[in-house]
Amino acid sequence: MMAVSLNTDVNQRRYRGLPELGSRALFPTLEVPVYLNHGSLSPISEAVQASINEVLAGYASRGMGWYAVETERRERLRANLAGMLSADQGEIALVGNTTAGIQAIALGLDWQPTDRVLLLEGEFPTNVMPWLQAARNHDLQTVWMEAEAFRLDRAGALERLEAELSRGVRLMAISAVQFATGQRMPLEAIGELCRRFGTELFVDAIQALGVVPLDVKAICIDYLACGSHKWLMGPEGAGLLYVDAARAGRLNPQLAGWLSCEDPFAFLTRAPGELRYDRPLRRDARLFEAGTPNSIGLAGLEASTALLTELGIDSIFDHVQSWLGALEPALVECGFESARMGGKEGRSGILSVRPPDPALAPAWAAALGAQGVACASPDGWIRFSPHWPNALSEVDTVVTAVDEIIAAGGPGQIT
Ligand SMILES: Cc1ncc(COP(=O)(O)O)c(C=O)c1O
C-alpha cells in the first residue's frame, strides 16, 4: 500500500501564526461589513475551507488510502477539544451535533421510574426536548426552574436550586450560556451543589465553548455536548460529547453500533476468524462514535479549534468583553435595556438588548442587517455576538447604524 504523507502539516504551517484578535484576514470573502452573529452560525474561515478541501482532494486521489490521514486528524481534534475543556482525550466523543450528544446520554442512563430531572424554563429547546422524551419513556418526574431567575436574583435562585436538589434530583440539564440573554450560568456553584446532593450535571455548551473558558473538572460536569458551528467556528453537522470517565463505565446505552465495541476493525485487518458480534462495548465516551464519522465536518472543526487554541480562550474572552463593553453603554443611552450581567462571571460572548417595544426586536435585527450589521433577535432580544475576528473599530459602525435607524423614525422605516 502506498505510504500516505501527512499533507495536513502543510495546511497547519500555512495558517500557523495567522489568526489575530480583531482581524478578519482569515475571512477574506465575508461580505457582511460587521458580523455579530456567531451565536447563530459562524462564517467559515480560510483555514477551515482549506482543511475541508484537503479531505476532498485526499479522498479524490487516494480513496481508502486517505482514511488514516483523517483518523489522525480526528485525534488532533480530540486533543484540541480535550485541551479546551481540561478533559482527557478518552472522555471526548465526536458526534453530529449538540442534540446527538444529549440523546446519547438521555438514552444511556439507567433511569428508574420517578427519577427527577431538573430543567430550565427559557432554555433553547435542544436541551429540553430529549429529556422530556426520556421522561415520557421512563416515567420520570420533571422539575422546572426559570433560567431568568439566575440573572435577576442569582443568590435566590441558587437557594431555590439547593432546596430542589436536597429533595433528590437524578440529573440537572443546563446551558452554560443562555441563548437569548447571553447569561453565563453560575456553573461552579451549580456543579458544587450537584456534587453535594449526588445529582448528575449535563451541560449544553454550544453558546460558550470557544469564547468562554470552561473547565469540566473544576466545575464537576458529568456530561457536556456542543455543536461546531457557533463559537467553535467549524461547519454544521459536527460536534462533541464529553463524558466524565467515572460516569462512562456506568452508562447502559440502549443503542450501539459497529464502532462502539473494542477492536472494531479486527475483522477487516487481521486473518479470518475475527468477525464477531459479541465484542465488549467500549467503556468510554467513544462508545457513542457508533458508525463512520463525518470526516469533512470534523476536519473543518479541527482547523477552527487549532486557531482557537492558538489564540487562547482567555484572550478571546477578554477581547470579546472589550468589544461588548464598548457597545453596551451606547445602546443603553439610546434607550435599550441590556441583559448583560455586571460581573465577569455572568458574562459571555453575547450582548442582548431589548428595545422599548420587545415586539420590534426582529424589525431591529432586520434594519441593522440592512445597514450591514448582522445580528439576531431571539425571543424578544436583539443579540450581538462578536468573536475573535471582530475589530473594536466596528463598534462605531454599529452605533452609527442604530442612530440612523432611530433618526429615521424606528426600525420599521428602514428596508
Ligand atoms: C443553547 C443551544 N443549544 C443547542 C443549539 C443547537 O443544537 P444542535 O447543535 O443540536 O442543532 C442552539 C442553537 O442552535 C443553542 O442556542
The ligand as an SDF file (V2000), in Angstrom:
LIG
                    3D

 16 16  0  0  0  0  0  0  0  0999 V2000
  -28.2720   26.6620   23.6240 C   0  0  0  0  0  0  0  0  0  0  0  0
  -28.3510   25.9540   22.2940 C   0  0  0  0  0  0  0  0  0  0  0  0
  -28.2650   24.6130   22.2560 N   0  0  0  0  0  0  0  0  0  0  0  0
  -28.2940   23.9510   21.0950 C   0  0  0  0  0  0  0  0  0  0  0  0
  -28.4310   24.6060   19.8820 C   0  0  0  0  0  0  0  0  0  0  0  0
  -28.4160   23.8130   18.6140 C   0  0  0  0  0  0  0  0  0  0  0  0
  -28.4810   22.4310   18.8190 O   0  0  0  0  0  0  0  0  0  0  0  0
  -27.9950   21.4250   17.6740 P   0  0  0  0  0  0  0  0  0  0  0  0
  -26.4930   21.5410   17.5910 O   0  0  0  0  0  0  0  0  0  0  0  0
  -28.4020   20.0820   18.1140 O   0  0  0  0  0  0  0  0  0  0  0  0
  -28.6830   21.8290   16.4260 O   0  0  0  0  0  0  0  0  0  0  0  0
  -28.5500   26.0110   19.8860 C   0  0  0  0  0  0  0  0  0  0  0  0
  -28.7260   26.8100   18.6520 C   0  0  0  0  0  0  0  0  0  0  0  0
  -28.9390   26.4370   17.5520 O   0  0  0  0  0  0  0  0  0  0  0  0
  -28.4810   26.6890   21.1160 C   0  0  0  0  0  0  0  0  0  0  0  0
  -28.5360   28.0300   21.1580 O   0  0  0  0  0  0  0  0  0  0  0  0
  1  2  1  0
  2  3  1  0
  2 15  2  0
  3  4  2  0
  4  5  1  0
  5  6  1  0
  5 12  2  0
  6  7  1  0
  7  8  1  0
  8  9  2  0
  8 10  1  0
  8 11  1  0
 12 13  1  0
 12 15  1  0
 13 14  2  0
 15 16  1  0
M  END
$$$$
